[in-house]
């Protein structure tokens, strides 16, 4: 078995504790009044290992909430563990991050960071946690260090752990010797569990019950659609008689209609020819009317073209004048630039003359020591003069070259500006000529418009109606078509009247009576379909009832099997504990039982037991779980002052005892 014990714990500025060092024995009592930090020791131990407090919270107040000035210092927990005789030192430091922005004197708080150490070796969080988990699983650690841990879990998780601990009993083992159970287990194919099988059965029962509840309503709804019943045999005979009478009437009507057929056919042909002739005559009239109207119109196309040309020329003139104004503005700007360039060129010429005229002059004191004013040696003076002369020539040459370079740039700019001025002036000249030409064109067009206007006003209007009458009379095709139409219209005969009104009335009455019989006869098929549907629904109801009975029998068998299985597991589980028992089923009002996992302490539910019973029950649970997981770890008992006799355990025991006289933590 792996044995884990805590040998020492050092808290520095952790929660409300500024500095505390605790050394632990196999059985250790920690005394202190309320608020002195006993529970903080357990929180610090859990935070060191798993980053959580005793309430499973990752986010809790590690920093001091009373004296916040301490919060800029590091918050540290260091622990010494003994694992199977080997000592391991773990340390965690939680610190604030402060940084200064460039140019600012005061640092700003930018967050927190956690630093991890394992045997004084710094490492990343992931590596640290991997080492912790290699010693102990977090869930197992909580179960074997906290007497309340198992009870605080969901009952489903608690039951799973106990089932795992007691050892799984296979379905085949439970079913052995019971033919009904053995047949049930035989249905568990394709890795289907008994729980899956029960869910499948319950779902099937529920669906069948839901379906069977709907059948009476569906039968009632179908019955409401059944139509009225008649003497269908008598209706069929009457239908045959009426159809015979209808055939005879239709034959009589057909005889009288034949007399009209030849007249109607002849008239139809004549009317079609007449319609075509009328269309041709109308088209000729429309064409001649258009010619007559056009003969009276004045042709203004030339005048309209001149007016359009005038507007175009006016637009071109406006554009040319605007362009000329813009060009003159550009010329003024370039001339101003040229004046500035000429002045700059002249300044550079003067600057070059002045610089070129400069000569080197030696001052009397130029060749004396600046400190003692003693004259330099003659050889040094000549050397110095030669050096100064060379420097003067080089500097002068460089300055003249720079003036020449700048002057050359100005000259190039002057040439470019002059070229641009010449181009602009040439464009101005071209623009002026264009404006003159456009103005001449406009005057010419205006004169032509006056001439064309006078021509149009002198034309004499023509009478279109007279022209139309003349043209229509002279059109031989038109006159021929009119003659042909008159001949065809005379061939259209008057349609003779046929007295078949009574026959048609009798036919209509018979059709009405036959349709009424058909409507009634349709009810026969509908009634038959409804009766068949009702019979099918009743058969479905019977089938579902039988199916439910069969499936429910299987459901009851599965539930009984599960109860027997859990009873065996419950007995197996309870045999491993001294004072704790587990109730694995919960009685239902309907007499059934549901799976559960309630902890009982001497027959009393854990939640109703007193504190001493709860702690001893927790130690009983921890002892059994430690044997199962083959690992022991320190058990922390908070509120240990409420229990006088604690159950024996092989695990390290740390009691946190409220002691009002102890205003500071005392370890014994």
Secondary structure by P-SEA (a helix, b strand, c coil): cbbbbbcbbbbcccccccbbbbbbccbbbbbbcccccaaaaaaaaaaacccccccccccccccccccccccccccbbbbbbbcccbbbbbbbbbbbbbbbcccccbbbbcbbbbbbbcccccccaaaaaaaaaaaccaaaaaaaccccccccccaaaaaaaaaaaaccccccccccccaaaaaaaaaccccccaaaaaaaaaaaaaaaaaaaaaaaaaaaaaaaacccccaaaaaaaaaaaaaaaaaaaaaaaaaaaccaaaaaaaaaaaaaaaaaaaaaaaaaaaaaaaaaaaaacccaaaaaaaaaaaaaaaaaaaaaaaaaaaaaaaaaaaaaaaaaaaaaaaaaaaaaaaaaabbbbbcccccccccccccccaaaaaaaaaaaaaaaaaaaaaaaaaaaaaaaaaaaaaaaaaaaaaaaaaaaaaaaaaaaaaaaaaaaaaaaaaaaaaaaaabbbbbaaaaaaaaaaacaaaaaaaaaaaaaaaacccbbbbcaaaaaaaaaaaaaaaaaaaaaaaaaaaaaaaaaaaaaaaaaaaaaaaaaaaaaaaaaaaaaaaaaaaaaaaaaaaaacccccccccccccccbbbbbbbbbccccccccccaaaaaaaaaaaaaaaaaaaccccbbbbccccccccccccccbbbbbbbbccccccccc
